[in-house]
Amino acid sequence: MPEKAVRTAKGRRFTAVLEREDVGGYSVRCVELPQAISQGETREEALSNIKDAIELVLDYLEEKAKAHRGKKVEFAEVVV
C-alpha cells in the first residue's frame, strides 16, 4: 500500500517558486516537497532542474516506503 501511494504522486502537479538571484540565474524550490530545491542560469533551466529534483525526492520517498513493508504503519490522506 505505501508503495502505490507514493507512485501515484508522480502524475501530480507541483508548485515551483522561482527567485531571481542578484548574482545571476534563478533559485527554485518546490512548495509541496521542501526537500526539492535547485537552480539554473535561465528560468527554463531552473524549471527543468526542479523537475529532476522532484523526481529524485519522489524516488527517495518510494524507497523509504518500501522499507516500511511488513511493518505496522498506516498512510492516510489529510485534507485541511
N, C-alpha and C positions, 0 to 999 in steps of 0.2 A: 504493500500500500504506500509507504513513504516514497518509494522509487517513482511510482506513477504520478504522485502529487508534484514532485519536482520536475519531472519531464514535461508535464503539460504547461509549465511556466515558459518554455521556450517559444511558444506561439503568442505570448502576450506582448503588449506594447509597454515600453518603459519611458520614463521622463528623464531627459538629459538636460542638465543645467550647464550651459556654456558660459565661460567667463574669459573675456579678452584680457590677456596679460600685458603688463606695462612693458616687459622686455620683448614681447612678440609672441605670436601664436595664441592658442586657446588652451585653457584647462577645462575639463569636463568631468562631471560626476553623475551617477545615476541616483535619482531620488529614492527609488524603491529598493535598491541594493547598495547601501552605503560603502560596501567593500569594493565596488566597481568605480574606479577613477582612472582617468587617462589624460592625454593632452595631444595636441597636434599643431603643426605650423599654420594650417588653414582650418576653417570651420569644417569643411568636408573631411579632412584628415582626422580631426578630433572626433567627429561623429562616427567615422569608420572604426577608429581605435576604441571608442567606448562600446561599440557592438562586440568587439573581440573581448574586452574586459568583462562585459556582462556574461558572455558565453563561458568564460573561464570561471567566473563565480558560480554560475549555474552548474557547471561540471563538478566543481568542488562540493557544492551542496548535495548533488546527486550521490557522489562517493560517500559523503558523510551520512546520507540517508541509508545507503546500502549497509553501512557499518552497524546500523540500528536494527537490521533484520533479525527477527527472533527475540528481540528484547521487548519488554513491555512498555512501548512508547505509543503515543497516540498523536496524530496530526489533526488539527481542526482549523477550519477557516473562521475567522472572526471579522464581522462587519461592524464598522464604527460609524 
